[in-house]
């Protein structure tokens, strides 16, 4: 039986301060729709704390394999939500979805380090890589810190995600070259707004 889960700012702060313990009477899966929705919140605390909770629960194997794959699929779909818009709130969902997708990929990489079976298959990894490259190439919202709404940093977060893709064993020379080409295209595309919050360093990493 599932329960509805409403995670307001206070509830999220309690989870974070309580060492990410799942709230009494709820399961991590109950909280999942609200947490994923909050990644696009214009409230910085709500967005950041939801990110931290999801990251912690993913990293600590709270979710089943099936749920983890579902999370990653939704995060990948979010990467094109509002893509091409400039100075709109949709950037927060794209930016923070990259980090949760990275968390699932890192969970898969951790399994390989432990000689355990893959969580993700090659088709999933390559499909999500393609979507991430599309995001990097077509992102028009280059804002770092947004007044009254907090960090967006979409290009920097995308660079972090690409770093995880680059070390995944499913990628070959062709895919690594695609990543390098997309980074080159991003750096050489004329823009009205320069990177001022170390985005270029994170992309180069």
C-alpha positions in Angstrom: 0.0 0.0 0.0 1.4 3.4 -1.0 0.9 6.6 1.0 0.8 10.1 -0.4 4.0 12.0 0.5 4.0 15.8 0.8 7.5 17.1 1.5 7.5 20.8 2.4 10.6 22.7 3.2 10.5 21.9 6.9 10.0 18.1 6.2 13.0 18.1 3.8 15.2 19.9 6.3 14.3 17.4 9.0 15.3 14.5 6.7 18.6 16.1 5.9 19.4 17.0 9.5 18.3 13.6 10.6 21.0 11.8 8.6 18.6 11.2 5.7 16.3 8.8 7.7 13.2 7.9 5.8 10.2 9.6 7.5 8.1 7.3 9.7 5.1 5.8 8.0 6.5 6.4 4.5 8.8 4.5 2.1 11.4 6.0 -0.1 9.2 5.1 -3.1 6.3 7.0 -1.6 8.5 10.1 -1.5 9.9 9.7 -4.9 7.3 11.6 -7.0 7.6 14.6 -4.7 11.3 14.6 -4.6 11.7 14.4 -8.4 9.1 17.1 -8.8 11.0 19.3 -6.4 14.1 19.2 -8.5 12.4 21.9 -10.7 11.3 24.0 -7.7 12.2 27.7 -7.9 12.8 27.6 -4.1 16.5 27.0 -3.6 16.2 25.2 -0.3 13.5 22.9 -1.5 15.4 22.1 -4.7 18.8 21.6 -3.0 17.5 19.5 -0.1 15.4 17.3 -2.5 18.6 16.7 -4.5 20.5 15.8 -1.3 17.9 13.3 -0.2 17.6 11.6 -3.5 21.4 11.5 -3.9 21.8 9.9 -0.4 19.0 7.3 -0.9 20.4 6.3 -4.3 24.0 6.2 -3.1 23.0 4.1 -0.1 21.0 1.5 -2.1 17.7 2.5 -0.6 15.9 1.9 -3.9 15.4 -1.3 -5.8 17.1 -1.8 -9.1 13.8 -1.4 -10.9 13.1 1.9 -9.2 16.7 3.1 -9.9 16.3 2.5 -13.6 12.9 4.3 -13.6 14.5 7.3 -11.8 17.3 7.5 -14.4 14.8 7.2 -17.3 12.8 10.1 -15.9 15.9 12.2 -15.2 17.0 11.7 -18.8 13.6 12.7 -20.1 13.8 15.8 -18.0 17.0 16.9 -19.8 15.0 18.1 -22.8 12.2 19.8 -20.8 12.2 23.4 -21.9 15.5 22.9 -23.7 16.1 26.0 -25.9 14.3 28.4 -23.5 16.3 31.2 -22.1 15.9 32.7 -18.7 13.0 30.5 -17.8 12.5 28.4 -14.7 12.7 25.1 -16.7 16.5 25.3 -16.3 16.3 24.2 -12.7 14.7 20.9 -13.7 17.3 20.2 -16.4 20.2 21.2 -14.2 19.3 19.2 -11.2 18.1 16.1 -13.2 21.6 15.8 -14.6 23.0 15.3 -11.0 20.5 12.6 -10.1 21.1 10.8 -13.4 24.8 11.0 -12.5 24.0 9.4 -9.1 22.4 6.4 -10.8 25.4 6.0 -13.2 27.8 6.2 -10.3 25.8 3.5 -8.5 26.2 1.3 -11.6 30.0 2.1 -11.6 30.2 1.2 -7.9 28.7 -2.2 -8.7 31.4 -2.9 -11.3 34.1 -2.0 -8.7 32.6 -4.6 -6.4 32.4 -7.2 -9.2 28.6 -7.1 -9.2 26.3 -7.3 -12.2 25.5 -4.1 -14.1 22.4 -2.1 -13.0 22.1 -0.5 -16.4 22.4 -1.9 -19.9 24.4 -0.5 -22.8 21.4 0.8 -24.7 20.3 2.9 -21.7 23.7 4.4 -21.2 24.2 5.3 -24.9 20.7 6.7 -25.2 21.1 8.9 -22.1 24.5 10.0 -23.3 23.0 11.1 -26.5 20.4 13.1 -24.7 23.1 14.7 -22.4 25.1 15.7 -25.4 22.0 17.2 -26.9 21.5 19.2 -23.7 25.1 20.5 -23.7 24.9 21.6 -27.4 21.4 23.2 -27.3 21.3 24.7 -23.8 20.6 28.4 -24.1 20.3 29.2 -20.4 23.8 29.8 -19.2 23.0 31.4 -15.9 24.9 30.3 -12.8 23.3 32.0 -9.8 19.8 33.2 -10.3 18.7 36.1 -8.0 16.1 34.9 -5.4 16.1 31.4 -6.9 19.6 30.1 -6.3 21.9 28.1 -8.4 21.0 26.9 -11.9 24.5 26.0 -13.3 23.1 23.7 -16.0 26.2 23.6 -18.2 28.4 22.9 -15.2 26.1 20.1 -14.0 26.1 18.7 -17.5 29.9 18.6 -17.4 29.8 16.6 -14.2 27.4 14.1 -15.8 29.6 13.8 -18.9 32.5 13.0 -16.6 30.7 10.0 -15.2 29.7 8.8 -18.7 33.3 9.1 -19.9 34.5 6.5 -17.4 31.7 4.0 -18.0 32.9 0.8 -19.7 30.0 0.8 -22.1 31.5 3.7 -23.9 34.1 3.2 -26.7 36.3 5.5 -28.7 33.4 6.7 -30.8 31.4 7.9 -27.8 34.4 9.5 -26.1 35.1 11.5 -29.3 31.4 12.6 -29.4 31.8 13.9 -25.8 35.0 15.8 -26.8 33.4 17.2 -29.9 30.3 18.4 -27.9 32.6 20.1 -25.4 34.5 21.8 -28.2 31.2 23.0 -29.8 30.0 24.4 -26.5 33.2 26.3 -25.9 33.3 27.7 -29.4 29.7 28.7 -29.8 29.2 32.5 -29.6 27.1 33.4 -26.6 25.8 36.6 -25.1 26.7 35.5 -21.6 30.2 34.3 -20.6 30.8 31.5 -18.1 31.5 33.3 -14.8 31.0 30.6 -12.1 33.7 28.1 -13.1 31.4 26.3 -15.5 34.2 26.2 -18.1 36.5 24.4 -15.6 33.9 21.7 -14.8 33.2 21.2 -18.5 36.9 20.8 -19.1 37.2 18.3 -16.3 
